[in-house]
Amino acid sequence: MDIPPPSDLPARVALVTAPMGVWGSFRTARRNLLGLIPEIATRQPIVSGRTGKRWHMVMDPEANRRILKDAVEDYPKSDVTKLILAPAIGQSLFIAEGQHWHWQRRAAAPAFSPRNVQALAPVMTAAAERAAGRIAAQAGRAADLHQEMVAATFEVISDVTFSGSEAFDRAAVHRAIDAYIAQTARVSFLDIVGAPMWVPRPGRLTSGPAMREMKRVADMAIEGRRQSGPRHPPDLLDLLLDGEDPETRRRMNTAELRDNLLTFIVAGHETTALTLAWALYLLAFDEGVQDRARTEAAGILGDRAATAADLPALPYLRQIVDESLRLYPPAAFLSRTARKPDRLCGREVRPGDTVMLPIYALHRNHLLWRDPDRFDPSRFADARAIDRFAYLPFGAGPRICIGASFALQEAVIILATLVARFRFRRVPGRTPDPVLILTLRPEGGVWLEVERI
């Protein structure tokens, strides 16, 4: 059972203090992957062990630099990661390796240029306004802000991927995503013991119908856009349809477009919704921080929703988003497989070893952060003072999340709009429990009392 955190610290996970063995590791991973992280990982640069196969958890910035940047080709994504995600997103950017990843990244990169990301900001502003309207209707009582943020960010990602497309059934895609995460994203016992990829994982066989339907809906929308031509202004689908690898002149076919768009839809709304939900919980946890954030946001916005042009004038809101991503990184656990012999932090790494980057432990490591479990947005007042490989909410190196700037822009726009209009207070007995299955979700929701300003 998790131990409740001290009253002066926000919700956290009680990390393991004794070996669990194979069966204990499996049961823990099925409930919460963070439970696999030993407490000592928050006080050491590396922790190694064997649970079916050899593994290393790395919390050292220089070793992270090697894994994610300097020797990235020697540390491909782990087999478990591919087994969980490939049925949903195929060989898209998130999973592909080598040349297949390189050409897709070059073809997709222009779609996420600063100019194009800023051009999509009005969609985020409109979604922030609608979210504020829904939350205003719940003023005076408790509301689940996690669900509200899921609704807002799904509106954004569906509007910027398939804007105005009647062929794109948003509700069907949303249901399929939820079903996939619930049914197939949990670690299998065969994953824990290191069984080969070709051995079927029974728990992942039930997601077939939902995945097939989601892909069918996306394929129809893509083909419909090919026939109807681009929107004005272009949305993400238009930009990717127009994308071309400058080296090979290769363009994405329908299946490649679909897999990448589904990657952006799943990652683009889930991770930003979680960032916002945890940020609102933290603001309710520390009302002094919330008051300062409201002063900044209201002074700039008045009674209107935030826009991309407001972002330079909202530095404290951005610090709150950054600190929320530190304490509750949506992608809280990265896994790689060593391809060659190596040494990390003086430790021998053999081919086939699992090398894990437990981002949750990295972001709370006492060697890297002062009082790491405390909520303190001022840590990010000077982002240049933070080691690039000590803070990895979006990864780093050549495989850094392609949509990072999109997510940060969206998060600040929505958060500033809400904080300027509402006061959020904790509901006694409703502290969210951080649980990592595929992403770090607040189990039980983020229930906060809402008061209009």
RAVEN-V22057 format. One record per residue. N is the residue number from 1. PHI is phi in whole degrees, 0 to 359 (* if undefined). PSI is psi in degrees with one decimal (none if undefined). BURIAL is + if it has 16 or more other C-alpha atoms within 10 Angstrom, else -. Layout:
# RAVEN-V22057
((N | PHI | PSI | BURIAL) (N | PHI | PSI | BURIAL))
This chain:
# RAVEN-V22057
((1 | * | 138.3 | -) (2 | 291 | 141.5 | -) (3 | 272 | 128.3 | -) (4 | 301 | 143.6 | -) (5 | 287 | 158.8 | -) (6 | 303 | 153.3 | -) (7 | 295 | -20.9 | -) (8 | 267 | 6.4 | -) (9 | 237 | 143.7 | -) (10 | 289 | 170.2 | +) (11 | 307 | 136.2 | +) (12 | 214 | 173.3 | +) (13 | 259 | 136.8 | +) (14 | 282 | 107.2 | +) (15 | 281 | 158.8 | +) (16 | 287 | 143.5 | +) (17 | 241 | 1.1 | -) (18 | 215 | 151.0 | -) (19 | 302 | 142.6 | -) (20 | 252 | -19.4 | -) (21 | 76 | 176.3 | -) (22 | 295 | -49.6 | -) (23 | 292 | -41.2 | -) (24 | 296 | -38.4 | -) (25 | 296 | -40.2 | +) (26 | 297 | -48.0 | +) (27 | 296 | -39.1 | +) (28 | 294 | -46.0 | +) (29 | 297 | -34.1 | +) (30 | 295 | -33.2 | +) (31 | 272 | -43.6 | -) (32 | 197 | 110.7 | +) (33 | 301 | -28.3 | +) (34 | 296 | -23.0 | +) (35 | 293 | -11.5 | +) (36 | 280 | -15.7 | +) (37 | 280 | 123.8 | +) (38 | 287 | 145.4 | +) (39 | 305 | -34.4 | +) (40 | 297 | -19.7 | -) (41 | 294 | -18.4 | +) (42 | 273 | 3.1 | +) (43 | 225 | 6.7 | +) (44 | 228 | 157.8 | +) (45 | 280 | -24.3 | +) (46 | 205 | 143.7 | +) (47 | 227 | 132.6 | +) (48 | 235 | 158.4 | +) (49 | 187 | -169.1 | -) (50 | 219 | 124.6 | -) (51 | 224 | 84.3 | +) (52 | 85 | -51.3 | -) (53 | 220 | 163.4 | -) (54 | 292 | 141.9 | +) (55 | 217 | 157.8 | +) (56 | 222 | 131.2 | +) (57 | 257 | 125.9 | +) (58 | 246 | 125.0 | +) (59 | 235 | 21.5 | +) (60 | 255 | 125.1 | +) (61 | 303 | -41.2 | +) (62 | 292 | -38.5 | +) (63 | 293 | -38.0 | +) (64 | 297 | -39.1 | +) (65 | 301 | -40.7 | +) (66 | 293 | -44.6 | +) (67 | 293 | -43.0 | +) (68 | 266 | -16.5 | +) (69 | 229 | -66.1 | +) (70 | 293 | -37.3 | -) (71 | 235 | 38.8 | -) (72 | 301 | -33.4 | +) (73 | 291 | -20.2 | -) (74 | 274 | -5.7 | +) (75 | 230 | 68.7 | +) (76 | 292 | 163.7 | +) (77 | 302 | 146.7 | +) (78 | 289 | 159.9 | +) (79 | 300 | -37.5 | +) (80 | 297 | -43.0 | +) (81 | 302 | -45.1 | +) (82 | 294 | -40.7 | +) (83 | 298 | -38.6 | +) (84 | 286 | -41.4 | +) (85 | 263 | -28.4 | +) (86 | 303 | -38.7 | +) (87 | 301 | -26.8 | +) (88 | 267 | -41.1 | +) (89 | 236 | 14.4 | +) (90 | 54 | -143.7 | +) (91 | 261 | 52.3 | +) (92 | 280 | -177.4 | +) (93 | 307 | -35.2 | +) (94 | 292 | -29.0 | +) (95 | 249 | -34.8 | +) (96 | 304 | 152.3 | +) (97 | 235 | 164.4 | -) (98 | 59 | -141.5 | -) (99 | 296 | -31.9 | -) (100 | 295 | -34.6 | -) (101 | 287 | -43.4 | +) (102 | 302 | -47.5 | -) (103 | 291 | -36.1 | +) (104 | 294 | -40.7 | +) (105 | 296 | -43.0 | +) (106 | 295 | -37.4 | +) (107 | 288 | -34.6 | +) (108 | 273 | -22.2 | +) (109 | 306 | -43.7 | +) (110 | 301 | -29.2 | +) (111 | 296 | -24.2 | +) (112 | 250 | 24.7 | +) (113 | 294 | 155.8 | -) (114 | 307 | -39.8 | -) (115 | 296 | -43.7 | -) (116 | 288 | -37.2 | +) (117 | 296 | -43.1 | +) (118 | 296 | -34.7 | +) (119 | 294 | -22.3 | -) (120 | 272 | -4.5 | +) (121 | 300 | -36.1 | +) (122 | 303 | -29.9 | +) (123 | 295 | -39.6 | +) (124 | 292 | -41.0 | +) (125 | 298 | -43.3 | +) (126 | 296 | -40.7 | +) (127 | 293 | -36.8 | +) (128 | 297 | -41.2 | +) (129 | 296 | -43.1 | +) (130 | 294 | -40.2 | +) (131 | 298 | -41.3 | +) (132 | 299 | -38.0 | +) (133 | 296 | -42.2 | -) (134 | 293 | -40.6 | -) (135 | 290 | -36.4 | +) (136 | 301 | -34.7 | +) (137 | 292 | -13.9 | -) (138 | 252 | 7.8 | -) (139 | 301 | 142.7 | +) (140 | 92 | -1.1 | -) (141 | 212 | 178.0 | -) (142 | 278 | 143.0 | +) (143 | 224 | 149.1 | +) (144 | 275 | 98.8 | +) (145 | 288 | -20.4 | +) (146 | 296 | -48.6 | +) (147 | 296 | -36.6 | -) (148 | 296 | -39.0 | +) (149 | 288 | -33.8 | +) (150 | 299 | -44.5 | +) (151 | 298 | -44.2 | +) (152 | 295 | -46.5 | +) (153 | 286 | -27.9 | +) (154 | 290 | -34.9 | +) (155 | 301 | -44.5 | +) (156 | 298 | -53.0 | +) (157 | 292 | -34.2 | +) (158 | 286 | -32.3 | +) (159 | 289 | -34.9 | +) (160 | 271 | -7.7 | +) (161 | 259 | -46.1 | +) (162 | 231 | 54.7 | +) (163 | 299 | 130.8 | +) (164 | 66 | 13.8 | -) (165 | 269 | 110.4 | +) (166 | 291 | -21.3 | -) (167 | 285 | -15.0 | +) (168 | 267 | 106.3 | +) (169 | 276 | 96.3 | +) (170 | 299 | -42.6 | +) (171 | 297 | -40.5 | -) (172 | 295 | -41.5 | -) (173 | 294 | -41.5 | +) (174 | 297 | -43.2 | +) (175 | 298 | -41.0 | -) (176 | 295 | -40.5 | +) (177 | 297 | -47.0 | +) (178 | 297 | -40.9 | -) (179 | 295 | -38.9 | +) (180 | 295 | -46.9 | +) (181 | 297 | -41.2 | +) (182 | 291 | -37.1 | -) (183 | 266 | -34.6 | -) (184 | 235 | -8.7 | +) (185 | 274 | -2.6 | +) (186 | 278 | 148.5 | +) (187 | 291 | 137.4 | +) (188 | 269 | 155.5 | +) (189 | 302 | -35.7 | +) (190 | 294 | -29.6 | +) (191 | 294 | -42.8 | +) (192 | 297 | -41.1 | +) (193 | 274 | -0.8 | +) (194 | 79 | 31.7 | +) (195 | 295 | 148.5 | +) (196 | 303 | 155.7 | -) (197 | 298 | -28.7 | -) (198 | 284 | -11.4 | -) (199 | 284 | 120.4 | -) (200 | 298 | 139.7 | -) (201 | 260 | 105.2 | +) (202 | 306 | -38.0 | -) (203 | 295 | -14.9 | -) (204 | 260 | 1.7 | +) (205 | 277 | -16.6 | -) (206 | 277 | -9.4 | -) (207 | 274 | -4.1 | +) (208 | 308 | -53.6 | -) (209 | 301 | -43.5 | -) (210 | 296 | -42.2 | +) (211 | 294 | -42.4 | +) (212 | 298 | -39.6 | -) (213 | 293 | -41.9 | -) (214 | 297 | -42.1 | +) (215 | 291 | -37.1 | +) (216 | 296 | -43.3 | -) (217 | 297 | -43.7 | +) (218 | 294 | -41.9 | +) (219 | 300 | -41.4 | +) (220 | 297 | -41.8 | +) (221 | 294 | -38.0 | +) (222 | 294 | -47.0 | +) (223 | 295 | -36.7 | -) (224 | 297 | -38.0 | -) (225 | 290 | -37.4 | +) (226 | 303 | -37.2 | -) (227 | 280 | -37.0 | -) (228 | 275 | -21.6 | -) (229 | 90 | 171.3 | -) (230 | 290 | 156.7 | -) (231 | 276 | 166.5 | -) (232 | 228 | 113.2 | -) (233 | 287 | 160.4 | -) (234 | 293 | 144.8 | +) (235 | 261 | -173.0 | +) (236 | 297 | -37.7 | +) (237 | 298 | -44.5 | +) (238 | 301 | -43.9 | +) (239 | 295 | -37.5 | +) (240 | 285 | -36.1 | +) (241 | 300 | -34.1 | +) (242 | 275 | -11.0 | +) (243 | 290 | 143.5 | +) (244 | 214 | 135.2 | +) (245 | 292 | 116.9 | +) (246 | 295 | -20.0 | -) (247 | 273 | -42.5 | -) (248 | 254 | -10.2 | -) (249 | 64 | 18.2 | -) (250 | 279 | 140.4 | -) (251 | 243 | 156.8 | +) (252 | 286 | 134.8 | +) (253 | 279 | -179.1 | -) (254 | 300 | -43.2 | +) (255 | 295 | -40.5 | +) (256 | 291 | -40.4 | +) (257 | 300 | -46.6 | +) (258 | 299 | -46.4 | +) (259 | 296 | -39.0 | +) (260 | 288 | -38.9 | +) (261 | 295 | -40.2 | +) (262 | 294 | -34.5 | +) (263 | 300 | -48.0 | +) (264 | 295 | -37.0 | +) (265 | 293 | -49.7 | +) (266 | 297 | -53.2 | +) (267 | 289 | -39.6 | +) (268 | 292 | -32.1 | +) (269 | 263 | -38.6 | +) (270 | 297 | -49.6 | +) (271 | 291 | -39.8 | +) (272 | 289 | -37.2 | +) (273 | 299 | -41.3 | +) (274 | 293 | -42.0 | +) (275 | 303 | -46.1 | +) (276 | 292 | -42.3 | +) (277 | 297 | -45.2 | +) (278 | 293 | -36.4 | +) (279 | 297 | -42.3 | +) (280 | 294 | -38.9 | +) (281 | 300 | -45.3 | +) (282 | 295 | -36.8 | +) (283 | 293 | -36.2 | +) (284 | 290 | -31.0 | +) (285 | 293 | -39.4 | +) (286 | 237 | 94.6 | +) (287 | 289 | -20.8 | -) (288 | 294 | -43.8 | -) (289 | 297 | -41.6 | +) (290 | 298 | -42.7 | +) (291 | 298 | -42.0 | +) (292 | 295 | -40.0 | -) (293 | 296 | -39.9 | +) (294 | 294 | -40.9 | +) (295 | 301 | -44.2 | -) (296 | 295 | -48.9 | +) (297 | 293 | -47.5 | +) (298 | 295 | -34.2 | +) (299 | 295 | -29.3 | -) (300 | 270 | -41.2 | +) (301 | 266 | -30.2 | +) (302 | 64 | -124.3 | -) (303 | 253 | 15.6 | -) (304 | 256 | 166.3 | -) (305 | 280 | 154.7 | +) (306 | 288 | 153.8 | +) (307 | 232 | 172.6 | +) (308 | 298 | -32.6 | +) (309 | 294 | -21.1 | -) (310 | 278 | -16.2 | +) (311 | 302 | -41.7 | +) (312 | 298 | -23.1 | -) (313 | 267 | 7.1 | -) (314 | 237 | 52.5 | +) (315 | 294 | -34.2 | +) (316 | 289 | -35.4 | +) (317 | 299 | -40.7 | +) (318 | 295 | -38.7 | +) (319 | 297 | -37.3 | +) (320 | 295 | -42.6 | +) (321 | 298 | -45.2 | +) (322 | 299 | -43.7 | +) (323 | 291 | -34.4 | +) (324 | 297 | -41.2 | +) (325 | 293 | -28.2 | +) (326 | 289 | -49.4 | +) (327 | 287 | -35.2 | +) (328 | 227 | 66.9 | +) (329 | 295 | 124.8 | +) (330 | 304 | -44.4 | +) (331 | 265 | 83.2 | +) (332 | 270 | 2.0 | +) (333 | 204 | 110.8 | +) (334 | 255 | 146.5 | +) (335 | 225 | 133.5 | +) (336 | 231 | 162.4 | +) (337 | 241 | 124.9 | +) (338 | 292 | 130.1 | +) (339 | 263 | -25.0 | +) (340 | 226 | 161.5 | -) (341 | 297 | 144.4 | -) (342 | 201 | 175.0 | -) (343 | 228 | 130.6 | -) (344 | 234 | 122.7 | +) (345 | 54 | 35.0 | -) (346 | 79 | 0.8 | -) (347 | 263 | 136.4 | -) (348 | 291 | 132.0 | -) (349 | 242 | 126.7 | +) (350 | 255 | 153.4 | +) (351 | 305 | 134.4 | -) (352 | 94 | -14.0 | +) (353 | 295 | 144.4 | +) (354 | 275 | 126.2 | +) (355 | 245 | 114.9 | +) (356 | 252 | 141.2 | +) (357 | 248 | 91.5 | +) (358 | 284 | 89.6 | +) (359 | 303 | -35.7 | +) (360 | 302 | -44.4 | +) (361 | 285 | -36.3 | +) (362 | 302 | -45.6 | +) (363 | 287 | -10.4 | +) (364 | 239 | 21.0 | +) (365 | 282 | 127.2 | +) (366 | 291 | -18.5 | +) (367 | 284 | -18.3 | -) (368 | 245 | -25.0 | +) (369 | 228 | 137.0 | +) (370 | 281 | 129.0 | -) (371 | 46 | 62.6 | -) (372 | 293 | -21.7 | +) (373 | 274 | -3.2 | +) (374 | 273 | 144.4 | -) (375 | 276 | 113.1 | +) (376 | 212 | 88.7 | +) (377 | 300 | -22.7 | +) (378 | 295 | -13.4 | -) (379 | 306 | -30.9 | +) (380 | 260 | 15.4 | +) (381 | 300 | -34.3 | -) (382 | 234 | 91.3 | -) (383 | 298 | -24.2 | -) (384 | 291 | -18.9 | -) (385 | 280 | -7.9 | -) (386 | 261 | 129.1 | -) (387 | 302 | 128.4 | -) (388 | 303 | -32.4 | +) (389 | 258 | 14.6 | +) (390 | 260 | -11.9 | +) (391 | 228 | 106.8 | +) (392 | 228 | 51.5 | +) (393 | 295 | -25.0 | +) (394 | 244 | 17.2 | +) (395 | 75 | -162.4 | +) (396 | 194 | 174.8 | +) (397 | 77 | -164.8 | +) (398 | 297 | -21.8 | -) (399 | 259 | 20.3 | +) (400 | 304 | 147.0 | -) (401 | 308 | 123.5 | +) (402 | 293 | -22.8 | +) (403 | 259 | 19.0 | +) (404 | 301 | -47.1 | +) (405 | 293 | -34.4 | +) (406 | 299 | -48.3 | +) (407 | 295 | -42.5 | +) (408 | 293 | -40.9 | -) (409 | 299 | -46.3 | +) (410 | 297 | -43.9 | +) (411 | 297 | -43.8 | +) (412 | 291 | -39.9 | +) (413 | 300 | -48.5 | +) (414 | 289 | -44.7 | +) (415 | 297 | -44.6 | +) (416 | 298 | -41.9 | +) (417 | 300 | -42.9 | +) (418 | 286 | -42.8 | +) (419 | 294 | -30.9 | +) (420 | 291 | -23.0 | +) (421 | 251 | -21.7 | +) (422 | 227 | 153.6 | +) (423 | 253 | 135.2 | +) (424 | 244 | 131.7 | +) (425 | 232 | 148.3 | +) (426 | 294 | 150.1 | +) (427 | 259 | 120.2 | -) (428 | 306 | 133.9 | -) (429 | 79 | 5.1 | -) (430 | 239 | 42.4 | -) (431 | 289 | 128.1 | +) (432 | 291 | 148.1 | +) (433 | 255 | 118.7 | +) (434 | 289 | 114.1 | +) (435 | 234 | 124.7 | +) (436 | 257 | 116.1 | +) (437 | 250 | -77.8 | +) (438 | 259 | -38.5 | +) (439 | 231 | 167.9 | +) (440 | 272 | 95.5 | +) (441 | 261 | 152.2 | +) (442 | 274 | 95.5 | +) (443 | 297 | 133.0 | -) (444 | 93 | -5.1 | -) (445 | 84 | 172.9 | +) (446 | 247 | 88.6 | +) (447 | 271 | 118.2 | +) (448 | 228 | 146.4 | +) (449 | 282 | 134.5 | +) (450 | 249 | 129.0 | +) (451 | 231 | 128.7 | +) (452 | 287 | 140.8 | +) (453 | 279 | none | -))
